């Protein structure tokens, strides 16, 4: 029987080839379930819901032009949904053994001969609950895309009919809707800053079409000035501040998570202090990292570190489609500002500077170009990000209500973002069922005890909460973006 071959998009190919010995591009998540769930109950649900998405039945075949999606003729659900038995060491709790096992699985490659995903079910956590560990390669999709796909497995969940059609190549939508109006300006700007990217960007774009008009009569001079500044910022970005969190990863991972913050309390702080919810959370991250470094005897006064933050680039009509459709912006975190209010408003100012920037689109373009290159050249190109970055941070909105899977309540939903190149820290934020969940993954050679960082998130938030509760409540409702 002749198989239907589907070409993998350039950006997804870049993520496929981004795997290294020390950092795999695998998104890892955990659902804590109560009451416990059996493997015999879970497998039929995965069969009925998840496998409606053809991506989860396809393996990847690489070739000289990139990669293709091919139906796995030897597909077996038993290979992808497996039992996981925790064996705690002497004096180790099952929960800590679960964290250790998640760290191990984050460094265990998925079998390239079959679809690049796997679920591991711990049927018995010893307290009447189960834990479902999920691993999905980033080439299948990003966090925004995977969240509704995985949620479709829950009771009452369903696969939207349009999802049976997979997205086309990157240029089908990005070039036409985002890049075409600024492509000429961007390429000229790249030449102005002396970057060698120009030829690659021209290659990535299709041959020139008549330029589209910019909606609303936007001032093209201002648009061009913005493009020049953003491209220059990317081209001349300085290497990140040296801290113990930067260095050569060893390839062993540690994960941690914190008790969720009440979302209502986070909203109250954002309203009281006139900032966004993201400003509050990122300020807490900066304070926690700075406090950890100080506890290790490091001087942090005046220091900053850079985190790459994904920005969703999907048009509204394609919100739930698989694949990777995001850019990156470099956010500078003021870890050396000890005053929590001062730090919060520094974060707010930095976030405001990034709004309206072309940098997410430029980063997406870089990844598309990288997907066309042979792996050694791609690695050299993408390591630019690693040298200039200490951490990767991701913030994904989850369901407002607790999910039910085969009659069991998902009490906690967590995920850990992968790190590329030599980056050794990943911070993940997920809103779920009225709480904000923090997840942290670190390379054990750079940070062997991520609990020492994650445990500082809530105290940093409580400082802001206390200050917010002391203020009058007549401020306007802030933006939550």
Secondary structure, DSSP 8 states (H G I E B T S, - for coil): -----EE--HHHHHHHHT--SS---EEEEEEEEES---HHHHHHHHHHHGGGSGGGGEEEEEETTEEEEEE-TT--HHHHEEE------TT--HHHHHHHHHHHHTTS---TTS-SEEEEEE---SSSEEEEEEEEETTTB-HHHHHHHHHTTSTT----GGGGS----GGGTHIIIIITTTHHHHHHHHHHTT-THHHHHHHHS-S-------GGG--HHHHHHHHHHHHHHHHT-------TT-S---S-EEEEE---EEHHHHHHHHHHHT--HHHHHHHHHHHHHHHHHHHTT---TT--EEEEEEEE---GGGTT-SB--EEEEEEEE-TT--SHHHHHHHHHHHHHHHTT-SHHHHHHHHHHHHTTS-HHHHHHHHHHHHHT-SEEEEEEE--SS--EETTEEEEEEEEE----TT--EEEEEEEETTEEEEEEEEETTT-S-THHHHHHHHHHHHHHHHHHHTS-S--------
